[in-house]
Amino acid sequence: PEASAYTAAKHALGGLTKSMALELVDHRILVNAVAPGAIATPMNDMDDEDAKDGSLPIVPLTRPGKTQEIASLVGWLCSEESSYTTGQSFIVDGGFMLANPQFNAK
């Protein structure tokens, strides 16, 4: 509820990533997106020390992500090792998108 603009923007990012990947492939430009879930950042009133097991039970891994976990994916996407990867959206959310809203940690 009350998140239609946010939701539309998130969905648009996936389509834009795919379209741009196809449009720019002839220029050998790779286009990918990173879609992080709850990450321990000041925006969420947290830092990496708050990313402890059990601190976020609505996520299957039971914790928010650490900034380094997002940075490592971005680093890989910027490296030669990802040179055959384009048009992809990488969800980094501790399994949140896999769980239904009724998910409860054990």
Secondary structure, DSSP 8 states (H G I E B T S, - for coil): ---HHHHHHHHHHHHHHHHHHHHHGGGT----EEEE-SB-SGGGT--GGG--TTS-TTSTTSS-B-HHHHHHHHHHHTSGGGTT--S-EEEESTTGGGS-TT----
